[in-house]
Amino acid sequence: MAIVSFVDLTPAEYELYFRGLQPGDRFITPRVRVKSAVLSRYKVKGITQRSLLPQIAADWALKTTEEKEAWSAAGAECSLNGYRLYVKDKAARIKNGLPGDSTPSLLHQVWAGNIHIESPASSIKIVQLHPRNYYLYKKVYGTKSQYEPQLVTEDLALPFVLGCNYKSNLSAAGPNPSAKIYAQFWYSYQGVNLHHDLEIPLDYSTDWKTASATLTSLETILIAYNLFIEIVDLRGDIYFDKIRAEHSGQNWARDPYMQDMNQSFTKQWYQIPKHWAPVVMPDGANYDSMYPT
């Protein structure tokens, strides 16, 4: 195989070159590979046979206007139209072996973050880091599958709104049970570094509900903050969706719709912080995204 470090193309050659070739890994072992622009009839047949879209589209066509409007209202909560949300939800149900359709909800859509605690564990604590500067995993606009690291500068400003939608089924497993999600602010006051917590106490047993808390002022200079979910002396399950860390006119929570709560980044993405990282996670405790039933 020829090893090429640089290719200088004329405008006429450029179009021909990228008509049949495309870049492979752009970071670790850069290379050029053949572009599969035209699929054979055999491959097209295989794709269509495996696709769930024909079945899901047929089910959608049978929906009443009221049902479609309910899916549209739920989709607006996660920046999707009603049909796209239905496709995601129905595909997830089929892959999980669940019959029928779910009821569209304004409080959770398709995936939810799940924390599960069983014996011998009775506690867990996870964190989402929010320094002033960090990298995000962003799709390259105009491409099908390319991503790139994007540097973000998060200038913290008040008011700050912390919120989430959650469902819980927890039971006491110790003398001091507690469950909470909180933002811990790092600030400087008279030359001393201090912390302030904005907390949302979580019910131990409840159906889906919304909870929020607001920090409007702090007599000091804010530096940064981190988000924590902490459960102590409890066992069972708790689900989260639509995490909110709102300030400066936008939601800064990463993966707010819990598409992949436990996603980590390696190799060329090593500088991107994990969505949620363990602080305290004994045997018997775990967390991940799942389809809530």
C-alpha positions in Angstrom: 0.0 0.0 0.0 1.3 3.4 -0.9 1.9 5.9 1.9 1.0 9.5 1.0 1.6 12.4 3.3 0.1 15.2 1.1 -1.9 15.4 -2.1 -2.0 18.6 -4.1 -5.1 18.6 -6.4 -6.2 21.0 -9.1 -9.8 22.2 -9.0 -10.6 19.7 -11.8 -9.0 16.8 -10.0 -10.6 17.7 -6.7 -14.1 16.8 -7.8 -13.0 13.5 -9.4 -10.9 12.6 -6.3 -13.7 13.0 -3.8 -16.3 11.4 -6.1 -14.7 8.0 -5.5 -12.7 8.5 -2.3 -13.3 9.7 1.2 -11.1 10.3 4.3 -11.1 7.6 7.0 -9.9 8.2 10.5 -8.8 11.8 10.7 -7.0 11.7 14.0 -5.2 8.5 14.9 -4.3 6.9 11.5 -5.4 9.2 8.7 -6.1 7.4 5.5 -8.2 7.5 2.4 -10.8 4.8 1.6 -13.3 4.1 -1.2 -16.6 5.9 -1.0 -19.6 3.6 -1.3 -21.7 6.2 -3.1 -23.9 3.7 -5.0 -25.3 0.6 -3.2 -25.8 -2.6 -5.1 -29.3 -4.0 -5.4 -28.3 -6.8 -3.0 -27.2 -4.2 -0.3 -30.3 -2.1 -0.9 -32.5 -5.2 -0.4 -30.7 -6.1 2.8 -31.1 -2.6 4.2 -34.8 -2.3 3.4 -35.4 -5.8 4.9 -33.8 -4.8 8.1 -35.3 -1.4 8.4 -38.1 -0.8 10.8 -39.3 2.3 9.0 -41.9 0.7 6.7 -43.6 -0.9 9.7 -43.4 2.2 11.9 -44.6 4.5 9.0 -47.7 2.2 8.5 -48.5 2.4 12.2 -48.1 6.2 12.2 -50.6 6.4 9.3 -53.2 4.7 11.4 -53.0 7.4 14.1 -55.8 9.8 14.6 -55.3 13.6 14.4 -55.5 13.8 18.2 -52.9 11.1 18.7 -50.5 12.8 16.3 -51.0 16.1 18.0 -50.1 14.5 21.3 -46.9 13.1 19.8 -46.1 16.5 18.4 -46.5 18.2 21.8 -44.2 15.6 23.4 -41.7 16.0 20.5 -41.5 19.7 21.1 -40.1 19.0 24.5 -37.0 17.4 22.9 -36.7 19.4 19.7 -38.3 16.8 17.4 -41.5 16.7 15.4 -44.2 14.2 16.3 -43.3 11.7 13.6 -39.6 11.6 14.4 -40.3 11.1 18.1 -42.7 8.3 17.3 -40.1 6.6 15.1 -37.5 6.8 17.8 -39.9 5.5 20.5 -41.4 2.8 18.4 -38.0 1.5 17.3 -36.8 1.4 20.9 -39.9 -0.6 21.9 -39.5 -3.1 19.1 -35.8 -3.6 19.9 -36.7 -4.1 23.6 -39.4 -6.6 22.7 -42.3 -4.4 23.9 -45.7 -4.6 22.1 -47.9 -1.7 21.1 -47.2 2.0 21.5 -46.2 4.1 24.5 -48.3 7.0 25.6 -46.6 10.3 24.6 -45.5 12.3 27.7 -44.3 15.8 28.2 -42.0 14.7 31.0 -39.9 12.0 29.3 -39.2 10.9 25.7 -37.7 7.6 24.6 -34.5 7.3 26.7 -34.0 8.1 30.3 -31.0 8.1 32.6 -31.3 5.2 35.2 -29.5 4.8 38.5 -29.9 1.4 40.0 -28.8 0.4 43.5 -28.9 -3.1 45.0 -27.2 -4.9 47.8 -24.5 -4.7 48.9 -24.5 -1.0 47.8 -26.8 1.6 49.3 -25.4 4.8 47.9 -24.0 6.4 44.7 -22.7 9.8 43.7 -22.0 10.9 40.1 -20.8 14.2 38.7 -21.0 16.2 35.5 -18.1 18.7 35.4 -18.5 22.3 34.2 -15.2 24.1 34.3 -15.1 27.4 32.4 -13.4 25.8 29.4 -14.1 22.3 28.1 -14.6 20.3 24.9 -17.9 18.9 23.5 -18.4 16.1 20.9 -20.1 17.9 18.0 -21.3 16.6 14.6 -19.7 18.3 11.6 -22.4 20.3 9.9 -23.2 18.9 6.4 -21.7 15.5 7.0 -23.4 12.1 7.7 -21.1 10.7 10.4 -18.2 13.1 11.1 -17.7 14.5 14.5 -15.1 16.9 15.9 -14.1 18.3 19.4 -15.5 21.8 19.9 -14.1 24.1 22.6 -16.7 25.7 24.8 -16.3 28.6 27.1 -19.0 28.7 29.8 -19.1 32.0 31.5 -21.2 31.4 34.6 -23.8 34.1 35.4 -26.8 34.3 37.7 -29.7 33.6 37.8 -29.1 29.9 37.6 -31.9 27.4 37.2 -31.3 23.7 38.1 -34.1 21.3 37.0 -34.9 17.8 36.0 -37.8 15.4 35.3 -37.6 12.2 37.3 -39.4 9.1 38.4 -38.3 7.0 41.5 -38.9 3.7 43.2 -36.4 3.7 46.1 -36.6 2.2 49.6 -34.6 3.0 52.7 -31.5 0.8 53.3 -29.8 2.7 56.1 -30.3 5.2 59.0 -30.0 8.4 57.0 -31.7 8.0 53.6 -31.5 11.0 51.1 -31.7 11.6 47.4 -30.8 14.8 45.7 -29.5 16.5 42.6 -27.5 19.6 43.1 -25.2 22.2 41.6 -22.1 23.0 43.6 -20.8 26.5 42.9 -17.2 27.4 43.5 -16.7 31.0 44.4 -14.2 33.4 45.9 -15.0 35.7 48.9 -12.5 37.9 50.6 -9.6 35.8 49.1 -11.1 32.5 50.4 -12.3 29.8 48.0 -15.8 28.5 49.1 -18.7 26.4 47.9 -22.4 26.9 47.7 -24.9 24.1 46.9 -28.2 24.6 45.1 -30.1 21.4 45.9 -33.3 19.7 44.7 -34.4 17.0 47.2 -35.9 14.0 45.3 -38.9 11.9 46.4 -38.1 8.3 47.1 -41.3 7.0 45.3 -43.1 9.0 42.7 -44.3 8.9 39.1 -42.8 11.2 36.6 -42.7 14.8 37.9 -40.7 18.0 37.3 -38.5 19.6 40.0 -36.4 22.8 39.9 -34.5 25.3 42.0 -33.2 28.8 41.3 -30.2 30.7 42.6 -30.7 34.4 41.9 -27.8 36.0 43.8 -24.6 35.2 45.6 -22.5 38.0 47.2 -19.3 37.0 45.6 -17.4 36.3 42.4 -18.6 33.0 40.8 -15.8 30.8 39.2 -17.4 27.5 38.1 -19.8 24.8 39.1 -20.4 21.0 38.9 -23.6 19.0 38.8 -24.1 16.1 41.2 -26.6 13.3 41.7 -26.2 11.7 45.1 -28.3 8.9 46.7 -27.5 7.7 50.3 -28.9 4.8 52.3 -31.4 3.9 49.6 -31.9 1.0 47.1 -34.0 0.7 44.0 -34.3 2.7 40.8 -34.5 6.3 39.8 -34.9 7.7 36.3 -34.0 11.1 34.9 -34.8 13.1 31.8 -34.4 16.7 30.6 -31.6 17.8 33.0 -31.4 21.6 33.1 -28.5 23.8 34.1 -29.8 27.1 32.7 -28.0 30.4 32.8 -27.0 33.1 30.3 -30.0 32.2 28.2 -29.3 28.6 27.5 -29.2 25.1 29.0 -25.6 24.0 29.6 -26.3 20.5 30.8 -24.6 17.9 28.6 -26.8 15.2 27.1 -29.9 16.7 28.8 -32.2 14.1 27.2 -30.1 11.2 28.5 -29.4 9.6 25.2 -26.2 8.1 26.6 -25.8 8.9 30.3 -22.7 6.7 30.7 -20.9 7.7 27.5 -17.2 8.1 27.8 -14.7 9.4 25.3 -11.3 7.8 24.4 -8.5 7.9 21.9 -8.8 11.1 19.8 -11.7 12.3 22.0 -9.8 12.0 25.3 -10.1 15.7 26.1 -13.9 15.5 26.2 -15.2 15.0 29.7 -17.6 12.1 30.4 -21.2 13.1 30.5 -21.5 11.7 34.1 -18.5 10.3 36.0 -18.6 8.2 39.2 -17.5 9.8 42.4 -18.8 7.1 44.8 -20.0 3.8 43.1 -19.7 0.7 45.2 -20.4 -2.8 43.9 -24.2 -3.1 43.3 -24.6 0.5 42.1 -24.6 1.5 38.4 -26.0 4.0 36.0 -26.8 4.2 32.3 -29.4 5.2 29.8 -32.3 2.9 29.1 -35.8 2.7 27.7 -38.2 3.1 30.7 -41.0 0.6 30.8 
